[in-house]
Amino acid sequence: MKKVISNNILYVMLFLGYYFLNTLFNIAIACPFYTLTHLYCPGCGITRMLFSLLHFDLKAAFSYNPLLFILLPFFFFYYIYTNVIFIFNKENTLKKYMTKPVKVMLLVVVVLFGILRNIPVFSFLAP
């Protein structure tokens, strides 16, 4: 239990540290995929989306990465659920819903999003 809590605290501290470095000194980590290919990956815009969420700017957050913005509540719920399951040594009942077809469907959606956001007609999906 201590390890789960300390890991969560570490993640929050790293994110907040990066946020303040970015805000105060304009230090940002560039997307390696975009740097090499000049194409947007499915994850491009995540950092700016999270920073916009910290400022409660939902419109900007959605514009940076619409797919993750829509999926974020599900990821958040899954993260909280699995931590609670781990802490209280309960059975993970969500495993029966995360079947192979569901995982494949999520992968197809992410890859399709990555492709579409690089097509000029779908430029509104670019960060």
Secondary structure in CASP SS format (residue, H / E / C, confidence):
PFRMAT SS
TARGET T0000
AUTHOR 0000-0000-0000
METHOD secondary structure of the structure
MODEL  1
M C 1.00
K H 1.00
K H 1.00
V H 1.00
I H 1.00
S H 1.00
N H 1.00
N H 1.00
I H 1.00
L H 1.00
Y H 1.00
V H 1.00
M H 1.00
L H 1.00
F H 1.00
L H 1.00
G H 1.00
Y H 1.00
Y H 1.00
F H 1.00
L H 1.00
N H 1.00
T H 1.00
L H 1.00
F H 1.00
N C 1.00
I C 1.00
A C 1.00
I C 1.00
A C 1.00
C C 1.00
P H 1.00
F H 1.00
Y H 1.00
T H 1.00
L H 1.00
T H 1.00
H C 1.00
L C 1.00
Y C 1.00
C C 1.00
P C 1.00
G C 1.00
C C 1.00
G C 1.00
I H 1.00
T H 1.00
R H 1.00
M H 1.00
L H 1.00
F H 1.00
S H 1.00
L H 1.00
L H 1.00
H C 1.00
F C 1.00
D C 1.00
L H 1.00
K H 1.00
A H 1.00
A H 1.00
F H 1.00
S H 1.00
Y H 1.00
N C 1.00
P H 1.00
L H 1.00
L H 1.00
F H 1.00
I H 1.00
L H 1.00
L H 1.00
P H 1.00
F H 1.00
F H 1.00
F H 1.00
F H 1.00
Y H 1.00
Y H 1.00
I H 1.00
Y H 1.00
T H 1.00
N H 1.00
V H 1.00
I H 1.00
F H 1.00
I H 1.00
F H 1.00
N C 1.00
K C 1.00
E C 1.00
N C 1.00
T H 1.00
L H 1.00
K H 1.00
K H 1.00
Y C 1.00
M C 1.00
T C 1.00
K H 1.00
P H 1.00
V H 1.00
K H 1.00
V H 1.00
M H 1.00
L H 1.00
L H 1.00
V H 1.00
V H 1.00
V H 1.00
V H 1.00
L H 1.00
F H 1.00
G H 1.00
I H 1.00
L H 1.00
R C 1.00
N C 1.00
I C 1.00
P H 1.00
V H 1.00
F H 1.00
S H 1.00
F H 1.00
L H 1.00
A C 1.00
P C 1.00
END
